């Protein structure tokens, strides 16, 4: 499967996605502002075990929040994306009109062939025919520079949270891979 992402022709609105610590069996719009009222709280050593001047992994001052969701207390923290990174909210779109095309690494490979040019053998690694059913079409719907990660009952611990740790590890891995390619 490959992905085709269409950039937005207009400026994207800026949002703060919320990563909740549980699964809700619904996927779609909801009147969150009616039911979910996060309040920013100041960090204190008694409540979090940390100093209020602590900064998070990416060097920014921590912003903490508290709210109730379906009667349960949830505590959140803003996790800014590292310098040089941007987040995008993608939305599934309907596929364009049916057409077959050669796809190499998710990109269209429509080159011009001139008379007398040598013909290379096509290998499965280099090119493959991809049906529109094998391509997922997405469009950019919003952008973000901060992700709000919530934890049930107690404050977020960045060193133990799997999503924050995963983001750190992927960023380090991407930097290593980029350095090796140069």
C-alpha positions as CSV (number, residue, x, y, z in Angstrom):
1,X,0.0,0.0,0.0
2,X,1.2,3.5,-0.7
3,X,0.0,6.9,0.3
4,X,-0.7,10.0,-1.7
5,X,-0.9,13.2,0.4
6,X,-2.3,16.3,-1.2
7,X,-1.1,19.6,0.3
8,X,-3.8,22.1,1.2
9,X,-4.2,25.0,-1.3
10,X,-5.0,27.3,1.6
11,X,-3.3,28.0,4.9
12,X,-3.9,25.3,7.4
13,X,-5.5,26.0,10.8
14,X,-3.4,25.4,13.8
15,X,-4.7,22.8,16.4
16,X,-3.4,20.9,19.4
17,X,-4.2,17.2,19.1
18,X,-5.1,15.4,22.4
19,X,-3.8,11.9,22.9
20,X,-6.1,10.3,25.4
21,X,-5.1,7.3,27.7
22,X,-8.0,5.2,26.6
23,X,-9.9,4.1,23.6
24,X,-13.3,5.6,22.7
25,X,-15.4,3.4,20.4
26,X,-16.2,6.3,18.1
27,X,-14.4,7.9,15.2
28,X,-15.8,11.2,14.1
29,X,-16.7,14.8,15.1
30,X,-17.9,15.3,18.6
31,X,-18.9,18.5,20.6
32,X,-15.8,18.2,22.9
33,X,-16.1,21.8,24.2
34,X,-19.5,20.8,25.6
35,X,-18.2,17.9,27.7
36,X,-14.5,18.3,28.1
37,X,-13.1,21.3,30.0
38,X,-9.4,21.1,30.6
39,X,-7.9,23.7,33.0
40,X,-4.3,24.7,33.0
41,X,-2.6,24.0,36.4
42,X,0.7,25.1,37.8
43,X,3.1,22.3,38.5
44,X,4.0,21.9,42.2
45,X,6.5,19.6,43.8
46,X,3.8,18.1,46.0
47,X,1.4,17.1,43.2
48,X,4.0,16.0,40.6
49,X,7.2,15.4,42.5
50,X,8.9,17.9,40.2
51,X,9.9,21.5,40.4
52,X,7.5,24.0,38.7
53,X,10.5,25.3,36.6
54,X,11.3,21.9,35.1
55,X,11.3,21.8,31.4
56,X,10.4,18.8,29.3
57,X,12.7,16.7,27.1
58,X,12.6,19.3,24.2
59,X,13.7,22.2,26.5
60,X,10.4,24.0,26.8
61,X,8.6,24.9,30.0
62,X,6.0,22.3,30.9
63,X,2.3,23.2,30.6
64,X,0.1,20.9,32.6
65,X,-3.7,20.5,32.5
66,X,-6.4,18.7,34.4
67,X,-9.9,17.6,33.4
68,X,-12.5,15.0,33.9
69,X,-13.6,12.6,31.2
70,X,-16.6,10.4,31.8
71,X,-16.2,11.0,35.5
72,X,-12.5,10.1,35.6
73,X,-9.7,12.6,36.3
74,X,-7.2,12.9,33.5
75,X,-4.0,15.0,33.6
76,X,-2.3,16.2,30.5
77,X,0.9,17.9,29.5
78,X,1.8,19.8,26.3
79,X,4.7,18.1,24.4
80,X,6.1,20.5,21.8
81,X,7.6,19.0,18.7
82,X,11.4,19.4,18.4
83,X,12.9,22.3,16.5
84,X,12.6,21.7,12.8
85,X,9.6,19.3,13.0
86,X,6.0,20.0,12.1
87,X,2.9,18.0,12.7
88,X,0.0,17.5,10.2
89,X,-3.5,16.2,10.7
90,X,-4.4,14.2,7.7
91,X,-7.9,13.4,6.5
92,X,-8.9,10.5,4.2
93,X,-10.3,11.7,0.8
94,X,-12.0,9.8,-2.0
95,X,-9.7,8.5,-4.7
96,X,-9.2,10.4,-8.0
97,X,-10.6,8.9,-11.2
98,X,-9.4,5.4,-12.0
99,X,-6.1,5.3,-13.7
100,X,-3.2,2.9,-13.7
101,X,0.3,4.3,-13.1
102,X,3.8,3.1,-12.3
103,X,4.7,3.7,-8.7
104,X,8.2,3.8,-7.3
105,X,8.4,4.5,-3.5
106,X,4.9,6.0,-3.6
107,X,5.8,8.5,-6.3
108,X,4.6,8.5,-9.9
109,X,7.3,7.3,-12.4
110,X,6.2,8.7,-15.7
111,X,9.4,9.3,-17.7
112,X,9.7,10.0,-21.4
113,X,11.4,7.4,-23.5
114,X,13.2,8.5,-26.7
115,X,13.8,6.4,-29.7
116,X,17.0,4.3,-29.4
117,X,17.2,4.8,-25.6
118,X,18.2,1.5,-23.8
119,X,15.3,-0.3,-22.2
120,X,16.0,-1.4,-18.6
121,X,14.4,-4.6,-17.3
122,X,11.7,-3.8,-14.8
123,X,12.2,-5.5,-11.5
124,X,9.6,-5.9,-8.8
125,X,11.9,-3.9,-6.4
126,X,12.0,-0.9,-8.7
127,X,8.5,-0.6,-10.1
128,X,5.2,-2.2,-9.5
129,X,1.8,-1.7,-11.0
130,X,-0.5,-0.2,-8.3
131,X,-4.3,-0.2,-8.5
132,X,-6.1,2.7,-7.0
133,X,-7.4,0.3,-4.3
134,X,-3.7,0.0,-3.2
135,X,-3.3,3.7,-2.8
136,X,-4.7,5.6,0.2
137,X,-5.5,9.2,-0.6
138,X,-5.0,11.8,2.2
139,X,-5.2,15.6,2.4
140,X,-3.7,17.9,5.0
141,X,-6.5,19.3,7.2
142,X,-4.6,21.1,10.0
143,X,-1.1,21.6,11.4
144,X,0.3,21.5,14.9
145,X,3.5,22.2,16.8
146,X,2.4,20.8,20.2
147,X,0.8,17.5,21.1
148,X,-1.2,17.3,24.4
149,X,-0.7,13.9,26.0
150,X,-3.1,12.9,28.8
151,X,-2.7,10.3,31.5
152,X,-5.4,8.8,33.7
153,X,-5.4,9.7,37.4
154,X,-1.9,11.1,37.8
155,X,0.5,13.5,36.0
156,X,2.4,12.4,32.9
157,X,5.9,11.0,33.4
158,X,7.7,11.7,30.1
159,X,10.3,9.0,30.8
160,X,7.7,6.3,31.2
161,X,5.0,7.3,28.7
162,X,5.3,5.1,25.6
163,X,4.1,7.8,23.2
164,X,6.6,10.4,24.4
165,X,9.4,7.9,24.5
166,X,8.5,6.6,21.1
167,X,8.5,10.2,19.6
168,X,12.0,10.8,21.1
169,X,13.3,7.4,19.8
170,X,12.0,8.0,16.3
171,X,13.5,11.5,16.2
172,X,16.9,10.1,17.2
173,X,16.6,7.3,14.7
174,X,15.6,9.6,11.9
175,X,18.6,11.9,12.7
176,X,21.0,8.9,12.7
177,X,19.6,7.7,9.3
178,X,19.8,11.2,7.8
179,X,23.4,11.6,9.0
180,X,24.3,8.2,7.4
181,X,22.8,9.3,4.1
182,X,24.9,12.4,3.8
